[in-house]
Amino acid sequence: MIPVILSGGSGTRLWPVSRSSYPKQFCELFEESLQTMTLRRLSKWGDPWIVTGRRLLDFTEKKAKEAGVRPALVLFEPEARNTAAAVALACRMAELQGQSGEILGIFPADHLIERPQVFSSAIELAIEGAKGGKVVTIGLKPHSPETGYGYIQTEGAPQMYNSDLNAFEVARFHEKPTHDVAVKFLQEGSFYWNAGIFVFKVEKMIELLRQFQPQLWSAINSFKGQVKDLGPIYSKLPSISIDYAILERLSKNDLLCVPCQPGWNDVGSWDAVADVYEKSGKSKAHCYSLDSKNNFILPHRGKAYATVGVDDLIVVDTEDALLMVKRGHSQQVKTVVDRIKQEQPQLTETHVFDERPWGRFEILREDQVFKSKIIAVNPGSQLSYQSHEKREEHWLFVQGCGEVVIDDRVVAVKAGSHVHIPMKAKHRVRNTGNTILRFIEVQLGTYFGEDDIVRYSDDYGRA
């Protein structure tokens, strides 16, 4: 099986930690990010493919390195068009590479799995079903009447099984239910949460796309493998889920469901995050509490916190935004984010830090007079050879060793070195050492936007 990881997202449900440029799968909420966990979990079946957006490339590459996994393929969607387009694109790439007979597994990047052995058993059974020409989806046994998930209804006797699990025919899919209906689903016992995980043979899915979504497949089928050609193709595609586009239209002969209990959590709200922490018995916050109970605090950089006379709060602190929400209301965070987006869009789009192919930077302070950053360059990496039209820069090196090029003049630098970059001077910095090269940058000028840059050469194709 080729694992295909869908890694997109809008970054709204776990704001302010998640942003549109930093969706939840990349967030360091637990010991590892959800994407890192997903990569490690799926690598047992082979080097994964990742479908993502170009804006998420740097984070995607970083998490792959953290996981010790080298993706076999990274596909960049020019714009989000929901899961049907992503699945069709993966199928088309497999076809172009002569892999139409391969099994693909589709997996979200942002799920937590606490019982990986059960998960593996379910996927192995799904692979066997896919080899027989079935599309096999994973159903999650519900433990509560959740209204935030779609449901899969199964029927009849097991059609396949292994030592641990069974696969059943699918009677139908159900949209997110009301609470009363969800209670009935739970009592019935043949209804399962839809996790968005499914397995199929490439040639089978192409056949189904041709049958049920001929226009979508016709557009994707015109793709010849050049990423630059995807823009015009994607502009023609409908935004439609693979469930609605294909799965809900299949007959019982084509579709199976493997119910299981892998300790799944989509970590889709701050209530869910708090539950994970509390079940683990771990806490990130140093909190002094007086006449307060049942509060959860996600701290920022080791701050100390104190609560007095407050109960049932979730507090999430970041460098530029603070969220306080009553337990049980965190599904409404998305609504608040929509309001913030109207007045302060930058708070929903980016953090004060950013990952780049060469390392990362963090904004320390910015006003009309100056802007300061802390910049970290990975060993062996270098920034683009560039210039700025509206600012000069002062660099104070605090860690590591490297070289700075200023208008073709090379200057060796180490901790304590200071370098001045005049306005419009061509320059670059490279890390020549074996550890992080870190320096403080102070910008002076009339404009400090990241778009004030002219690149003359670049290791990452941005010139």
Secondary structure, DSSP 8 states (H G I E B T S, - for coil): -EEEEEE---S-TTTTT-BTTB-GGGS--SSS-HHHHHHHHHGGGSS-EEEEEGGGHHHHHHHHHHHT---SEEEEESS--HHHHHHHHHHHHHHHTT-TTSEEEEEESS-EES-HHHHHHHHHHHHHHHHTT-EEEEEE--SS--SSS-EEEEEEEEEEE-SS-EEEEEEEEE-S--HHHHHHHHHHS-EEEEEEEEEEEHHHHHHHHHHH-HHHHHHHHT--S-GGGHHHHHTTS----HHHHTGGG--TTTEEEEEE---EE---SHHHHHHHHHHHT----EEEEES-BS-EEE-STT-EEEEES-BSEEEEE-SS-EEEEETT-GGGHHHHHHHHHHH-THHHH--SEEEETTEEEEEEEE-SSEEEEEEEE-TT-B--EEE-SSEEEEEEEEESEEEEEETTEEEEEETT-EEEE-TT--EEEEE-SSS-EEEEEEEEES---TT--EEEE-TTS--
